[in-house]
């Protein structure tokens, strides 16, 4: 499979100046990629527009699109070993995460999304009272869900493959044409989508993969009048820029943005805190928008929790992602490691303290490693409690009572996810209902094609996955049908 250039309009492009994709675990170059020129991005947009307007894909029956997309996923499944190795190398994520979560859950998500789409009704009678229909001379009121058109899918570096599946498969299943623009930090695993498009026989232009290191190509995708929708996962700051870039052409914009999620422990579940804290940093080194990096515990038991979480973090094996024993690898770049260092310092300057970690671990001459870090925070005003750090850093905050815990959780510009733990499921669920966040996990979690995800407030617009995630790639049309008199 060609791995060092973009896939545009059914063919591998030549590209321009090469840029290096670096392995964050040892700072070596994984591959050199020929960056797509602006003209090539424009060509991908034009091909997507032509393919959509011609109906070569959108007008196929859903069952035929499903057959092609299953073949698309079959091709990806057949290159599992190579793809997993690529994920590990470009993102620095442990093998168990790349194989089990990104690859395994990603493929399952794709196949289940195809099934979910086919189980939904995309044209149906619109419920209107009969007497109103008679007065209007209407014999039938129909509601149709039609593809939104050309979609620019812009994905992040963390879980790059899985995030691409999460956007590409529902958009294609809905009949859209898609231009996938992966993060330049982790583009290699997304090039498999070009090879899969070839193998499955997707018509040229229905799916392109544009790889380039700078903002120019991305801005072209978010502002070009031939693009109908932008689906973006990434930081809130970049999400704001995309909204501004899309505004002149009034594009549909779906955004899954930053988070500062909280995990709340009711008094009867404090003994569970160590395990909950470990999940924040294991596998992704805390580089997950849904990571519950604020831990809220009863104030009178905070010292006990800080000690337990510190013990849990001391037991996390930090090491080379290729080592099956490693539970945590590096962060993605030197800049991301510096961000972790900066927020640890800010936490201390504002009254917090480091209970465990807080710096670069011993024994690593190369690679962007940062220790699993536990911060004892005096309250929610601390910068480490307000800002998304996107690294293996958790802050522990004490609450006075459950009303206080809810207040602290909701006192954030973000609202992406959350967790509540208690042996009293009814009490935990009552707390969950009060949280201003797009998802809440009570004593468990669920990643599924059938369960939506997305944010309140500055954590985003719209939803991915679930029926709402499919509807995000559709327009609603109403047709009133009557007899000509």
Secondary structure, 3 states (H helix, E strand, C coil): CCCCCCEECCEECCCCCEEEEECCCCCCEEEEEECCCHHHHHHHHHHHHHHHHHCCCCCCCHHHHHHHHHHHHHHHHHCHHHHHHHHHHHHCCCHHHHHHHHHHHHHHHHHHHHHHHHHCCCEEECCCCHHHHHHHCCCEEEEEEEECCEEEEECCCCCHHHHHHHHHHHHHHCCCEEEEECCCCCCHHHHHHHHHHHHHCCCCCCEEECCCCCHHHHHHHHHCCCCCEEEEECCHHHHHHHHHHHHCCCCEEEEECCCCCEEEECHHHHHHHHHHHHHHHCCCCCCCCCCCCEEEEEHHHHHHHHHHHHHHHHCCCECCCCCCCCCECCCCCHHHHHHHHHHHHHHHHCCCEEEECCCCCCCCCCCCCCCCEEEECCCCCCHHHHCCCCCCEEEEEEECCHHHHHHHHHCCCCCCCEEEECCCHHHHHHHHHCCCCCCCEECCCCCCCCCCECCCHHHEECCECHHHHHHCCEEEEEEEECCCC
